[in-house]
Amino acid sequence: MQAALLVGGAGLARHRGPGYAGRRLPLPRPSPLRPFPNERHSGATELRERAVRAIRGCGPPQSRTAQWRHSIARLCRSCKHARARCRGTLCQGGRVLDAPAVVAPVEGRTRRPPLRRPPAIVLVGLLLLAISLGLQHRVLGAFTTSTIGDVTGDPDLFGWWLTWTPWAILHGENPLVTHHPLGVNAMWNTTVPLLGVLLSPVTLSAGPVAAYNVGMILGPVVSGVAMAAALGPWVQRWSARTVAAVVYAFGPFQVAHASAGHLNIVWAVLPPVLLYLVHVLFVRGTDTPYRTGALVGLLFAAQLFLYTQTLALCVLMLVVTAVVLAVRFPSRVRERLPGLVRAGAACVGVFAVVCAYPLWLILAGPQRPMSTIRDPLYGVTDLANVVVPTPLTAARLVPTGFADTMRANVGEQGGYLGPAILLLVVVLVVTVRSTPLRLAAAVGLVSLVLSLGPEIVVADHGTGFPMPWAVFTEVHLLGEAEPVRLQVVTALCVAFVLAVWIDRIPTVPWLPGVGLATLATAFAVLTWLPADAYGAREASTPAFFDHAARHLRSGDVVETVPAVTSVWDGGARPMRWQAQADMLYKIPGGYFIGSDPQHPVLIEAPVSAYQQGVVEVGAGNPLTVAPADAAASLRASGVTVVVVVPETGVDTDAVRSWTATVTGDPGSQVEDVWAFRL
């Protein structure tokens, strides 16, 4: 029998067809940061002897055949060759030993087709989807009448843009610029036109609220799947990749932005994709730099239509990663540089061609802001947040109200790492001999330092201690970015370090050490466990707007009471009503970033004389606005209909009287609102 095993490929040639004998599988390409995957095998003779022992003494021929295949499968699982490429062969140091079948299958007996497991990446995606649905369980029972998040301002804003993009495309309008009364430059706003196209079937069939909720649920799932796939060059075990995907998709950074309804940020797909590109461009190298660069240019173009700030910050960190690798491997810079230059040229060329018009809108387009949008010390990581969790994290040892003392709102307080994760990363960097692990920790440290902003802030108190980000505050466009959002790169690096370590735990030689390492790692990961604190806010629409086609004419310009404002909670409801009405009418206000001739920066439409009167009479205060001036402000905006929606805490009768005086129309109740036509 041992002699039969040593026959070179004859048996397989009979069963797999002519030309099979003597075939050799191609060698895997070695990586500068990883050895050949076959180094763990002890020798060709030992492998043959193990296979012989596995089938010796078996029963009938069919049983011996099955036992041989089982032995081959078991040996293949210990080999880093892909099982699909192994095809019943044993490999040793690049030399493939063909192993023939022991006996031919019995004639006339049909074989039962083997059951195929779903690909591992699909199982990871299903797990992430289950977690995402579990965290958002409060919205599942009212999917079209409630929005994910603890506030309604940004969810209503995203619902409007998700509706506007497909509506504008279908009606021949420019989806990147609105037109009434002055218009809004979409590229300076969180318009997510890419998601507007991808989610358009949901938007057109179920409405903007459902489309927003679908996007919020799927965003972390797609991001986690991208993370699991990107780890392939460094991490072999899918268990390690799965842990990293869960940590990245549902860590403190993603949880914080999900609570604020930041649809553009929970789709954090670009950082993992760039992680894989680091391997392709810097580590392995590419034989087709122009094609690779062109694909990267298309990737950057897609991200530009998702969220420009993430694109700018990720490109910055890609440069930082290149510098870190060049410092660690200076001898390889000359070898990689020509390919990188070619890939970079192709990337810039494709990106410039595809994004020429959006880039013009950003740099010189209409209604772009003419001054600084925000205080550079607002969107920074509070140093206290690095070790102090918010109520969105399950494991907390500090009072719930302590998060209120930190800089920014809870949606931007996603920089929590925690003592356990920090200690684990430090120990791994010192003790584990892994160059990729240490490089990832270095890049993560740089991203954390940059996220602190131009100066260190502790518990919402500025220290005046300067930090490296101060250099970028004077850079055009990049200075408008919020450094706090570099935390996504920090989270990615933490997930990478965990994945590399978990992949190595089974190789720990001391058996009790395996259990101790597993427990310590599990404890550290569980400190990032999100609390069951995801909110869901009511997002119903007055019946008048649900049936707007019955009551309004196409082209009407509607002034609503309440007006659209930038108030974080409830200010953008009229935008949701317009989206729910399928953009049948126009509105003169909005929640946006822009400018006009009188204001270099706007985050909402200026308050008109009519709305000023509404605020005064609604609160029971004396009027300071003349009705004629209020009427003139409505006419200047092209308003044809005023719709008053009754609200608690507002004197609706006084508002109706004021509106009737301004419009000259006594008004009429239509379903659940009052309508006044000019």
C-alpha positions as CSV (number, residue, x, y, z in Angstrom):
1,M,0.0,0.0,0.0
2,Q,2.8,2.4,0.8
3,A,4.2,1.7,-2.7
4,A,0.9,2.6,-4.1
5,L,1.0,5.9,-2.4
6,L,4.4,6.7,-3.8
7,V,3.2,6.3,-7.4
8,G,3.4,9.8,-9.0
9,G,0.0,10.8,-10.0
10,A,-1.1,7.8,-12.0
11,G,-4.2,7.1,-10.0
12,L,-5.4,10.7,-10.1
13,A,-4.7,10.8,-13.8
14,R,-7.3,8.0,-14.3
15,H,-10.0,9.6,-12.3
16,R,-9.4,13.3,-13.1
17,G,-8.6,13.0,-16.7
18,P,-5.5,12.9,-18.9
19,G,-2.9,15.5,-18.3
20,Y,-3.3,15.5,-14.5
21,A,-0.3,13.5,-13.7
22,G,2.8,15.5,-13.0
23,R,0.9,18.8,-12.5
24,R,2.2,21.2,-9.9
25,L,0.3,23.9,-8.0
26,P,1.8,27.3,-8.3
27,L,3.8,28.6,-5.3
28,P,2.1,31.3,-3.2
29,R,3.8,34.6,-3.4
30,P,5.8,35.4,-0.3
31,S,5.1,38.6,1.6
32,P,7.9,40.7,3.1
33,L,5.9,40.6,6.4
34,R,4.9,36.9,6.2
35,P,6.8,33.7,5.4
36,F,5.8,31.0,3.0
37,P,2.6,29.4,4.1
38,N,4.1,25.8,3.9
39,E,6.8,26.2,6.5
40,R,4.9,24.5,9.2
41,H,5.1,21.0,7.6
42,S,7.8,18.8,9.1
43,G,8.7,16.7,5.9
44,A,7.3,14.9,2.9
45,T,8.1,11.4,4.4
46,E,6.2,12.1,7.6
47,L,3.2,13.3,5.6
48,R,3.1,10.2,3.5
49,E,3.4,8.0,6.6
50,R,0.6,9.8,8.3
51,A,-1.6,9.2,5.3
52,V,-0.7,5.5,5.2
53,R,-1.5,5.1,8.9
54,A,-4.9,6.8,8.3
55,I,-6.1,4.2,5.8
56,R,-4.3,1.1,7.0
57,G,-6.6,-1.6,8.2
58,C,-9.8,-0.1,6.8
59,G,-12.6,-2.3,5.5
60,P,-14.1,-2.4,2.0
61,P,-12.7,-0.3,-0.9
62,Q,-15.4,2.3,-0.5
63,S,-14.5,2.8,3.1
64,R,-10.8,3.1,2.3
65,T,-11.5,5.8,-0.3
66,A,-13.6,7.8,2.1
67,Q,-11.0,7.4,4.8
68,W,-8.3,8.6,2.4
69,R,-10.3,11.7,1.5
70,H,-10.9,12.4,5.2
71,S,-7.2,12.2,5.9
72,I,-6.4,14.5,3.0
73,A,-9.0,17.1,4.2
74,R,-7.6,17.0,7.7
75,L,-4.0,17.5,6.5
76,C,-5.2,20.4,4.2
77,R,-6.8,22.2,7.1
78,S,-3.4,22.4,8.8
79,C,-1.9,23.8,5.6
80,K,-2.3,27.5,4.6
81,H,-2.9,26.5,1.0
82,A,-6.5,27.2,-0.1
83,R,-8.3,23.9,0.0
84,A,-9.9,24.7,-3.3
85,R,-6.5,24.7,-4.9
86,C,-5.1,21.7,-3.2
87,R,-7.3,19.1,-5.0
88,G,-6.2,16.1,-3.1
89,T,-2.5,16.8,-3.0
90,L,0.0,17.1,-0.2
91,C,2.4,20.0,-0.4
92,Q,5.8,20.5,1.2
93,G,7.9,23.6,0.9
94,G,6.5,24.3,-2.6
95,R,7.0,20.6,-3.8
96,V,3.6,19.0,-4.4
97,L,3.3,15.3,-3.9
98,D,0.4,13.9,-5.9
99,A,-1.5,11.2,-4.0
100,P,-3.5,8.7,-6.1
101,A,-6.8,7.4,-5.0
102,V,-6.5,4.1,-3.2
103,V,-9.1,2.3,-5.1
104,A,-11.5,3.2,-7.9
105,P,-15.1,3.9,-6.8
106,V,-17.5,1.0,-7.1
107,E,-19.2,0.9,-10.5
108,G,-23.0,1.4,-10.6
109,R,-23.1,3.1,-7.2
110,T,-24.0,6.8,-7.2
111,R,-22.2,9.2,-4.9
112,R,-24.1,11.5,-2.6
113,P,-23.1,15.1,-3.5
114,P,-21.2,16.7,-0.6
115,L,-22.9,19.4,1.4
116,R,-21.3,22.7,0.8
117,R,-21.0,25.2,3.6
118,P,-21.6,28.9,2.8
119,P,-18.4,30.9,2.4
120,A,-17.1,32.2,5.6
121,I,-17.5,35.8,4.6
122,V,-21.2,35.2,4.1
123,L,-21.5,33.7,7.6
124,V,-19.6,36.8,9.0
125,G,-22.1,39.1,7.2
126,L,-25.1,37.2,8.6
127,L,-23.7,37.4,12.1
128,L,-23.1,41.2,11.8
129,L,-26.6,41.6,10.4
130,A,-28.1,39.8,13.4
131,I,-26.1,42.0,15.8
132,S,-27.2,45.1,14.0
133,L,-30.8,44.1,14.0
134,G,-30.6,43.3,17.7
135,L,-29.1,46.6,18.6
136,Q,-31.8,48.4,16.6
137,H,-34.7,46.3,17.8
138,R,-36.7,49.4,18.9
139,V,-37.2,50.6,15.4
140,L,-38.2,47.3,13.8
141,G,-41.8,47.5,14.9
142,A,-42.3,50.9,13.4
143,F,-39.9,50.9,10.5
144,T,-41.6,53.6,8.5
145,T,-42.7,55.9,11.4
146,S,-39.6,56.0,13.6
147,T,-35.9,56.8,13.0
148,I,-32.8,55.3,14.5
149,G,-30.9,57.6,16.8
150,D,-31.5,59.7,19.9
151,V,-32.2,62.8,17.9
152,T,-34.2,63.6,14.8
153,G,-32.3,66.5,13.1
154,D,-29.7,64.5,11.2
155,P,-32.1,61.5,10.5
156,D,-34.6,63.9,8.9
157,L,-31.8,65.6,7.0
158,F,-30.5,62.3,5.6
159,G,-34.0,61.2,4.8
160,W,-34.5,64.3,2.7
161,W,-31.2,63.8,0.7
162,L,-32.0,60.1,0.2
163,T,-35.3,61.3,-1.4
164,W,-33.8,64.2,-3.3
165,T,-31.1,62.2,-5.2
166,P,-33.4,59.7,-7.0
167,W,-36.1,62.3,-7.5
168,A,-33.6,64.8,-9.1
169,I,-32.2,62.1,-11.4
170,L,-35.7,60.9,-12.5
171,H,-36.9,64.5,-13.1
172,G,-33.8,65.6,-15.0
173,E,-32.6,67.9,-12.2
174,N,-29.0,68.3,-10.9
175,P,-28.7,66.1,-7.8
176,L,-25.7,68.0,-6.6
177,V,-27.3,71.5,-6.5
178,T,-30.8,72.6,-5.4
179,H,-32.3,75.7,-6.8
180,H,-34.8,77.4,-4.4
181,P,-34.6,80.1,-3.4
182,L,-30.9,80.4,-3.8
183,G,-30.0,76.7,-3.7
184,V,-27.7,74.5,-1.7
185,N,-24.3,73.1,-2.8
186,A,-24.6,69.4,-2.1
187,M,-20.9,68.7,-2.0
188,W,-20.5,71.0,1.1
189,N,-23.3,69.0,2.8
190,T,-23.7,65.4,4.0
191,T,-25.8,64.5,1.0
192,V,-24.7,60.8,0.6
193,P,-25.6,60.7,-3.1
194,L,-24.1,57.2,-3.5
195,L,-26.4,55.9,-0.8
196,G,-29.2,57.8,-2.4
197,V,-28.8,55.7,-5.6
198,L,-28.1,52.4,-3.8
199,L,-31.1,52.8,-1.5
200,S,-33.4,54.3,-4.1
201,P,-35.6,51.1,-4.4
202,V,-36.4,51.4,-0.7
203,T,-36.9,55.1,-0.9
204,L,-39.3,54.9,-3.9
205,S,-41.3,52.0,-2.5
206,A,-41.3,52.6,1.3
207,G,-40.4,56.2,1.8
208,P,-37.4,58.2,3.2
209,V,-37.7,57.0,6.8
210,A,-37.5,53.3,5.8
211,A,-34.6,54.0,3.5
212,Y,-32.7,55.8,6.3
213,N,-33.3,53.0,8.7
214,V,-32.1,50.4,6.2
215,G,-29.0,52.4,5.6
216,M,-28.3,52.7,9.4
217,I,-28.7,48.9,9.8
218,L,-26.6,47.9,6.8
219,G,-23.8,50.4,7.3
220,P,-22.0,48.6,10.2
221,V,-22.7,45.3,8.5
222,V,-20.9,46.2,5.2
223,S,-18.1,47.9,7.2
224,G,-17.5,44.8,9.3
225,V,-17.6,42.5,6.2
226,A,-15.0,44.8,4.5
227,M,-12.8,44.6,7.7
228,A,-13.0,40.8,7.8
229,A,-12.1,40.5,4.1
230,A,-9.3,43.1,4.3
231,L,-7.5,41.0,7.1
232,G,-6.9,38.1,4.7
233,P,-3.2,38.8,4.0
234,W,-2.3,38.8,7.7
235,V,-4.9,36.7,9.5
236,Q,-5.8,33.2,8.5
237,R,-8.4,32.0,11.1
238,W,-11.9,33.2,10.4
239,S,-12.6,33.3,14.2
240,A,-10.0,36.1,14.6
241,R,-11.3,37.9,11.6
242,T,-14.9,37.7,12.9
243,V,-13.9,39.2,16.3
244,A,-12.1,42.0,14.5
245,A,-15.1,42.7,12.3
246,V,-17.5,42.9,15.3
247,V,-15.1,45.1,17.2
248,Y,-14.8,47.5,14.2
249,A,-18.4,47.5,13.2
250,F,-19.9,47.9,16.7
251,G,-17.1,49.6,18.7
252,P,-17.5,52.9,20.6
253,F,-16.9,55.0,17.5
254,Q,-19.6,53.4,15.4
255,V,-22.0,53.2,18.4
256,A,-21.6,56.9,19.1
257,H,-22.3,58.0,15.5
258,A,-25.2,55.6,15.2
259,S,-26.8,57.3,18.3
260,A,-26.6,60.7,16.5
261,G,-28.0,59.3,13.2
262,H,-24.8,59.9,11.2
263,L,-25.6,57.8,8.2
264,N,-22.5,59.0,6.4
265,I,-20.2,57.8,9.1
266,V,-21.6,54.4,10.0
267,W,-20.8,53.4,6.4
268,A,-17.1,53.2,7.3
269,V,-16.1,51.0,4.4
270,L,-13.1,53.0,3.1
271,P,-10.7,52.4,6.0
272,P,-10.7,48.6,5.7
273,V,-10.4,48.8,1.9
274,L,-7.4,51.0,2.3
275,L,-6.0,48.5,4.8
276,Y,-6.0,45.9,2.1
277,L,-4.5,48.4,-0.4
278,V,-1.6,48.9,2.0
279,H,-0.8,45.3,1.5
280,V,-1.2,45.5,-2.3
281,L,0.7,48.7,-2.9
282,F,3.3,48.9,-0.1
283,V,3.9,45.3,1.1
284,R,3.4,42.9,-1.7
285,G,3.7,45.2,-4.6
286,T,1.7,45.1,-7.8
287,D,2.6,44.0,-11.3
288,T,-0.2,46.2,-12.8
289,P,0.3,49.6,-11.1
290,Y,-1.7,51.6,-13.6
291,R,-4.8,49.3,-13.3
292,T,-4.5,49.2,-9.6
293,G,-4.1,53.0,-9.4
294,A,-7.2,53.5,-11.6
295,L,-9.2,51.2,-9.4
296,V,-8.1,53.2,-6.3
297,G,-9.1,56.4,-8.1
298,L,-12.6,54.9,-8.7
299,L,-12.7,53.9,-5.0
300,F,-11.9,57.5,-3.9
301,A,-14.5,58.8,-6.3
302,A,-17.2,56.6,-4.7
303,Q,-16.1,57.8,-1.2
304,L,-16.4,61.4,-2.4
305,F,-20.1,60.8,-3.2
306,L,-20.5,59.2,0.3
307,Y,-18.7,61.6,2.6
308,T,-15.8,63.9,1.6
309,Q,-14.4,64.3,5.1
310,T,-13.8,60.6,5.5
311,L,-12.0,60.6,2.2
312,A,-9.7,63.5,3.2
313,L,-8.8,62.0,6.6
314,C,-8.2,58.5,5.2
315,V,-5.9,59.8,2.5
316,L,-4.0,61.6,5.2
317,M,-3.6,58.4,7.2
318,L,-2.6,56.5,4.1
319,V,0.3,58.9,3.7
320,V,1.1,58.4,7.4
321,T,1.1,54.7,6.9
322,A,3.4,54.9,3.9
323,V,5.9,57.0,6.0
324,V,5.8,54.5,8.9
325,L,6.5,51.6,6.5
326,A,9.3,53.6,4.9
327,V,10.9,54.2,8.3
328,R,10.6,50.5,9.2
329,F,11.8,49.1,5.8
330,P,14.0,51.8,4.3
331,S,15.8,49.3,2.0
332,R,12.5,48.5,0.2
333,V,11.6,52.1,-0.6
334,R,13.6,52.2,-3.9
335,E,12.1,48.9,-5.0
336,R,8.5,50.0,-4.4
337,L,8.7,53.7,-5.4
338,P,8.4,53.3,-9.2
339,G,5.3,51.2,-8.9
340,L,3.8,53.6,-6.4
341,V,4.5,56.6,-8.6
342,R,2.7,54.9,-11.6
343,A,-0.2,53.9,-9.4
344,G,-0.5,57.3,-7.9
345,A,-0.5,59.0,-11.3
346,A,-3.3,56.7,-12.5
347,C,-5.3,57.2,-9.3
348,V,-5.1,61.0,-9.5
349,G,-5.9,61.0,-13.2
350,V,-9.0,58.8,-12.9
351,F,-10.2,60.6,-9.8
352,A,-9.8,64.0,-11.5
353,V,-11.7,62.9,-14.6
354,V,-14.6,61.2,-12.7
355,C,-14.9,63.9,-10.0
356,A,-14.2,67.1,-12.1
357,Y,-17.6,68.6,-11.6
358,P,-17.9,67.7,-7.8
359,L,-14.5,69.1,-7.2
360,W,-15.4,72.3,-9.0
361,L,-18.5,72.6,-6.7
362,I,-16.2,72.2,-3.7
363,L,-13.6,74.6,-4.8
364,A,-15.5,77.2,-6.7
365,G,-19.2,76.2,-6.8
366,P,-22.2,78.4,-5.9
367,Q,-23.4,78.7,-2.3
368,R,-20.2,77.3,-0.8
369,P,-19.3,78.6,2.6
370,M,-17.0,81.7,2.5
371,S,-15.7,81.4,6.0
372,T,-14.7,78.8,8.6
373,I,-17.6,76.5,9.3
374,R,-16.9,75.6,13.0
375,D,-14.6,76.2,15.8
376,P,-11.5,74.0,15.3
377,L,-11.5,73.1,19.0
378,Y,-15.0,71.7,18.9
379,G,-14.6,68.6,16.8
380,V,-11.7,67.1,18.8
381,T,-11.2,64.1,21.0
382,D,-11.6,64.8,24.7
383,L,-8.6,63.1,26.3
384,A,-10.9,62.0,29.2
385,N,-13.0,60.1,26.6
386,V,-10.0,57.8,25.9
387,V,-10.5,56.1,29.3
388,V,-14.0,57.2,30.2
389,P,-17.0,55.5,28.4
390,T,-20.3,57.1,27.6
391,P,-23.7,55.6,28.5
392,L,-23.6,53.8,25.1
393,T,-21.0,51.4,26.5
394,A,-22.3,48.6,28.7
395,A,-19.2,48.3,31.1
396,R,-18.8,51.6,32.9
397,L,-17.4,52.4,36.3
398,V,-18.1,56.1,36.2
399,P,-21.4,57.9,36.8
400,T,-23.6,58.2,33.8
401,G,-23.6,62.0,33.9
402,F,-19.8,62.2,33.6
403,A,-20.0,62.1,29.8
404,D,-21.9,65.4,29.9
405,T,-18.7,67.1,31.2
406,M,-16.7,66.0,28.1
407,R,-16.2,68.0,24.9
408,A,-18.9,67.9,22.1
409,N,-22.1,65.8,22.2
410,V,-22.4,62.1,22.7
411,G,-22.4,61.5,19.0
412,E,-18.8,62.7,18.8
413,Q,-17.7,61.0,22.0
414,G,-16.6,57.8,20.3
415,G,-12.9,57.9,21.2
416,Y,-13.2,55.4,24.1
417,L,-10.5,52.8,24.3
418,G,-10.5,51.9,27.9
419,P,-7.7,50.8,30.3
420,A,-8.2,47.1,29.4
421,I,-7.7,47.6,25.6
422,L,-4.9,50.0,26.2
423,L,-3.1,47.6,28.5
424,L,-3.6,44.7,26.1
425,V,-2.3,46.5,23.1
426,V,0.8,47.7,25.0
427,V,1.5,44.1,26.2
428,L,1.1,42.7,22.7
429,V,3.4,45.3,21.2
430,V,6.1,44.4,23.7
431,T,5.7,40.7,23.8
432,V,4.5,39.5,20.4
433,R,7.1,39.3,17.7
434,S,4.8,40.5,14.9
435,T,5.9,43.4,12.6
436,P,2.3,43.9,11.2
437,L,1.0,44.1,14.8
438,R,3.5,46.7,15.8
439,L,3.1,48.8,12.7
440,A,-0.7,48.8,13.1
441,A,-0.2,49.9,16.7
442,A,2.1,52.7,15.6
443,V,-0.4,54.0,13.0
444,G,-3.2,53.8,15.5
445,L,-1.2,55.9,18.0
446,V,-0.6,58.5,15.3
447,S,-4.3,58.7,14.5
448,L,-5.2,59.0,18.2
449,V,-2.7,61.8,18.7
450,L,-4.0,63.7,15.6
451,S,-7.6,63.2,16.7
452,L,-6.9,65.3,19.9
453,G,-7.0,68.4,17.7
454,P,-4.8,71.5,17.8
455,E,-4.6,71.4,21.6
456,I,-5.3,68.9,24.4
457,V,-8.8,69.1,25.9
458,V,-9.6,67.3,29.1
459,A,-13.2,67.2,30.5
460,D,-14.1,70.1,28.2
461,H,-11.3,72.3,29.4
462,G,-8.6,73.5,27.1
463,T,-5.1,73.1,28.4
464,G,-3.3,75.2,25.8
465,F,-0.9,72.3,25.2
466,P,-0.3,72.3,21.4
467,M,-0.7,69.2,19.4
468,P,0.3,68.2,15.8
469,W,-3.2,68.8,14.3
470,A,-2.5,72.6,14.7
471,V,-0.4,72.3,11.5
472,F,-3.4,71.2,9.5
473,T,-5.8,73.9,10.7
474,E,-4.3,76.4,8.3
475,V,-4.5,74.0,5.3
476,H,-7.4,74.9,2.9
477,L,-10.3,72.4,3.1
478,L,-8.4,69.9,5.4
479,G,-8.7,72.5,8.1
480,E,-12.5,72.2,8.0
481,A,-12.3,68.5,8.9
482,E,-13.1,67.4,12.4
483,P,-10.1,65.5,13.7
484,V,-12.3,63.6,16.2
485,R,-13.4,61.5,13.2
486,L,-9.9,60.1,12.8
487,Q,-11.0,57.8,15.6
488,V,-12.3,55.4,12.9
489,V,-8.7,54.7,12.0
490,T,-7.8,54.2,15.7
491,A,-10.7,51.7,16.0
492,L,-9.5,49.9,12.8
493,C,-5.9,49.6,14.2
494,V,-7.2,48.2,17.5
495,A,-9.3,45.6,15.6
496,F,-6.2,44.7,13.5
497,V,-4.0,44.2,16.5
498,L,-6.7,42.0,18.2
499,A,-7.1,39.9,15.0
500,V,-3.4,39.2,14.6
501,W,-3.1,38.3,18.3
502,I,-6.2,36.0,18.4
503,D,-4.9,34.3,15.2
504,R,-1.7,33.4,17.2
505,I,-3.3,32.3,20.5
506,P,-3.6,28.6,19.5
507,T,0.2,28.5,18.8
508,V,1.1,29.5,22.4
509,P,3.3,26.5,23.5
510,W,2.2,26.5,27.1
511,L,-1.3,25.1,27.4
512,P,-2.4,27.0,30.5
513,G,-1.1,30.1,28.7
514,V,-3.6,29.6,25.9
515,G,-6.5,29.8,28.4
516,L,-5.0,32.8,30.2
517,A,-4.5,34.7,27.0
518,T,-8.0,33.9,25.8
519,L,-9.6,35.1,29.0
520,A,-7.6,38.3,29.1
521,T,-8.4,39.0,25.5
522,A,-12.1,38.3,25.9
523,F,-12.2,40.5,29.0
524,A,-10.6,43.4,27.0
525,V,-13.0,43.0,24.1
526,L,-16.0,42.8,26.3
527,T,-15.2,46.3,27.7
528,W,-16.3,47.6,24.3
529,L,-19.6,45.8,24.5
530,P,-22.4,48.3,23.5
531,A,-25.2,48.9,25.9
532,D,-28.8,48.4,24.9
533,A,-29.2,52.2,24.7
534,Y,-29.8,52.7,21.0
535,G,-32.7,55.2,20.7
536,A,-35.6,55.3,18.2
537,R,-37.5,58.5,17.8
538,E,-41.0,59.0,16.5
539,A,-41.1,60.3,12.9
540,S,-44.7,60.4,11.8
541,T,-45.9,62.8,9.2
542,P,-49.1,64.9,9.3
543,A,-51.8,63.4,7.1
544,F,-51.8,66.6,5.0
545,F,-48.3,65.9,3.6
546,D,-49.0,62.2,3.2
547,H,-51.9,63.3,0.8
548,A,-50.2,66.4,-0.5
549,A,-51.2,65.7,-4.1
550,R,-54.8,66.2,-3.1
551,H,-54.2,69.6,-1.5
552,L,-51.3,71.3,-3.3
553,R,-50.4,72.1,-6.9
554,S,-47.3,71.1,-8.6
555,G,-44.7,73.9,-8.2
556,D,-46.2,75.3,-5.0
557,V,-43.8,76.9,-2.5
558,V,-44.8,76.1,1.0
559,E,-43.9,78.0,4.1
560,T,-44.4,75.7,7.1
561,V,-45.0,76.5,10.8
562,P,-42.8,75.3,12.4
563,A,-40.0,76.4,10.1
564,V,-37.0,74.4,9.2
565,T,-34.1,75.1,11.7
566,S,-30.8,73.6,12.6
567,V,-32.0,72.6,16.0
568,W,-30.5,69.1,16.6
569,D,-33.7,67.6,17.8
570,G,-36.9,68.3,15.8
571,G,-35.6,71.2,13.7
572,A,-35.6,69.5,10.3
573,R,-39.1,67.9,10.5
574,P,-40.5,70.0,7.7
575,M,-37.8,68.6,5.4
576,R,-39.0,65.1,6.3
577,W,-42.6,66.2,5.4
578,Q,-41.5,67.4,2.0
579,A,-39.6,64.2,1.3
580,Q,-42.7,62.2,2.4
581,A,-44.7,64.2,-0.1
582,D,-42.3,63.0,-2.8
583,M,-40.9,66.5,-3.4
584,L,-44.3,67.7,-4.7
585,Y,-43.6,71.3,-3.5
586,K,-40.6,73.5,-2.7
587,I,-39.7,75.0,0.7
588,P,-37.8,78.3,1.2
589,G,-35.8,77.1,4.2
590,G,-33.6,74.2,5.1
591,Y,-30.9,72.7,7.4
592,F,-27.7,72.9,5.4
593,I,-24.2,74.4,5.1
594,G,-24.0,77.3,2.7
595,S,-23.9,81.0,2.3
596,D,-25.7,84.0,0.7
597,P,-24.6,87.6,-0.1
598,Q,-25.3,88.7,3.4
599,H,-24.0,85.7,5.3
600,P,-20.6,84.1,4.6
601,V,-21.7,80.9,6.4
602,L,-25.2,79.6,7.0
603,I,-26.4,76.4,8.7
604,E,-30.1,77.2,8.2
605,A,-32.1,79.8,6.2
606,P,-32.2,83.3,7.7
607,V,-35.3,83.9,9.8
608,S,-37.9,85.8,7.7
609,A,-40.1,88.6,9.0
610,Y,-43.1,86.3,8.9
611,Q,-41.4,83.6,11.0
612,Q,-40.2,86.2,13.4
613,G,-43.8,87.2,13.9
614,V,-44.7,83.6,14.4
615,V,-42.1,83.2,17.2
616,E,-43.4,86.3,18.9
617,V,-47.1,85.6,18.8
618,G,-46.7,81.9,19.5
619,A,-44.9,82.7,22.7
620,G,-47.4,85.4,23.7
621,N,-45.0,88.2,23.2
622,P,-45.8,91.6,21.6
623,L,-45.2,91.9,17.9
624,T,-42.2,93.8,16.6
625,V,-42.8,93.0,12.9
626,A,-45.3,94.8,10.6
627,P,-47.7,92.5,8.7
628,A,-46.7,94.3,5.4
629,D,-43.0,93.4,6.0
630,A,-44.0,89.8,6.8
631,A,-46.0,89.6,3.6
632,A,-43.2,91.1,1.6
633,S,-40.8,88.4,3.0
634,L,-43.1,85.6,1.9
635,R,-43.5,87.1,-1.6
636,A,-39.7,87.5,-1.9
637,S,-39.3,83.8,-1.3
638,G,-42.0,82.9,-3.8
639,V,-44.3,81.4,-1.1
640,T,-47.7,80.4,-2.4
641,V,-49.1,78.5,0.6
642,V,-48.5,78.7,4.3
643,V,-49.2,75.5,6.3
644,V,-49.6,75.8,10.1
645,V,-49.1,72.5,11.9
646,P,-50.5,72.7,15.5
647,E,-47.9,72.0,18.2
648,T,-48.0,71.6,21.9
649,G,-46.7,74.7,23.8
650,V,-47.5,77.1,20.9
651,D,-50.5,79.4,20.8
652,T,-51.9,78.0,17.5
653,D,-54.9,80.4,17.5
654,A,-52.5,83.4,17.7
655,V,-50.4,82.0,14.9
656,R,-53.4,81.4,12.8
657,S,-54.6,85.0,13.3
658,W,-51.2,86.4,12.5
659,T,-50.9,84.3,9.3
660,A,-54.4,85.3,8.2
661,T,-53.5,88.9,8.6
662,V,-50.2,88.5,6.6
663,T,-51.7,86.4,3.8
664,G,-55.1,88.0,3.5
665,D,-56.6,84.5,3.6
666,P,-58.7,83.4,6.6
667,G,-57.3,79.9,6.1
668,S,-59.0,76.5,6.2
669,Q,-58.5,73.3,8.1
670,V,-57.3,70.6,5.8
671,E,-57.0,67.2,7.6
672,D,-54.7,67.9,10.5
673,V,-53.2,71.3,9.5
674,W,-54.3,74.9,8.6
675,A,-53.6,76.1,5.1
676,F,-53.4,79.7,3.9
677,R,-53.0,80.5,0.2
678,L,-51.5,83.8,-0.9
